[in-house]
Amino acid sequence: MKTQQFLVGLSLLNLVLLIFLLLSRSEPAFAKGQSPVLRGRALEIVDERGRVRASIKVHPAETFQATGKKYPETVVLRLIDAKGRPEVKLAASVDGGGVSFVGRTDGTRAQLHADGDESMLRLMDQAGKERLLKP
């Protein structure tokens, strides 16, 4: 008999809690404020298949082994197509900045950059024709 009374009491308590939860007005979960800054070492945006489609990264200073040329620390934004090719690059370093657009193939591209005291626009087509404009 005591077990039955205990179970009835527990059921009534559960019913009271259920009614309380259903009748209590809870507000939808909204962000209470905005974070003024998003900080991190890199940012990648991926598509539904998990492939990186855009990235912003800080590349450390390095020496290109093939030529021995030294490159300073550089921030690079890449926009990448569905095949994994960077179609748009935007780069900035202490030496200057540049932007590059690639066409259907790597041979078709437009590059604009200012490096040190020089600036230039380079246009290339699939046939290998190149036009270089300097001030």
N, C-alpha and C positions, 0 to 999 in steps of 0.2 A: 504494500500500500504506500509506503514511504517513497519507493522508487517511482510509482505512478504519479504521486503528488509532485515529486521533484521534476519529472519530465513535463508535466503540465505547466509548472511554474517556469521552466526553461523555455518552453514553447511560447508562453505569454510574453516573457522578456524579449524573445526574438521578434515577436510580432510588434511589440512597442518600438523596438529599435528600427525595424523595417519601416513602420509608419513615420517615425521621426526622420529617417533618411529620405524618404520619398517626399515629405512635406517641407523639409528644410530647403530653402532657396540657396543653391550654390551657384556662384557666378561661373561663367565659362573661363577656361584658363587662357588668359591673354598675357602677353609680356607686359610687365609693369613699367618698363623703361627701356631706353636704348643705350647700348654700349657705344660710347663715342669713338672707339677705335677697335679694329680687328687686327690683332698682332699675331705674327707667326714667322717661321723661317721660309715658307713657301706656300703657294696656293695653287691647287689643281682643281679643275672642274672636269667631271667625268660624265660620259653619256650613260644611257640605260644599260649598256653592256660592260661598263666599268672601264672603258678606254678613256685615257686623258685627252680632252679636246681643247683645253686652254690651260696655261700655266704661267705663273709669275714666280721667278726664282732669282736669288742673288747668287751669282757664280763667283767663287773666290778668284783672286789674282792667280795667273798661271803663265807658264811658258809653253808655247806650242812646240812640241818636240820636232816636227818635220822641218820647221824654218828657224826655230830658236827665238821667234818673236815673243816678246813679253806683253801680256794683256792684263790690264788692271781689273780690279773687282768690278763686275758688271751686273746690272739688273736687266733681265730679259723677260718680255711678255711674248708668249707664243700662242697663236691660234692655229689649231691643228685640224685637218680634214678627217673624214671618216676612214681614210686609208692610213692614217698615222703620220702624214706629211705636214710639217709646219708650213702653212700658207702665208702667214703674216708673222713678222718678227718686229719687235720694237725693243731697242736696247739703249741703255744709258750707262756711262761711266765717267770718270774724271776727265778723260780725253775727249769726250763728246758723245753724240748720240746718232742713232740711225734707225731707219725703217726699211723693211724689205717685204716685197710682195712676190709670190711665186705663182705662175700660171699652172696650166694642166700638167706640165712637165717642169723639171728643175731648170731646164734651159731657158724657159720663158720667165723673165723676172724683171722687176724694177727695184732699184736700190737708191736710197737717198741717205747720205750721211755727212756729218761734220766731224772730222777727226783732227784734233789739234787745231792748227791754223788753216786747214783746208776743208773745203766742202765739195761735194760732187753728186751728180745724178747719173746713174748707169742704167741703161735700158738694154735688154737682151731679148732676142726672139729665138724660136725653136731652131731656125736655120743657122744659128751661131752669129748672126749679125749683132753688132754691139754699137751703141752710141753712148759716148761719154761726154757729159757736159760739166765744165768747170768754169768758175767765174774768171 
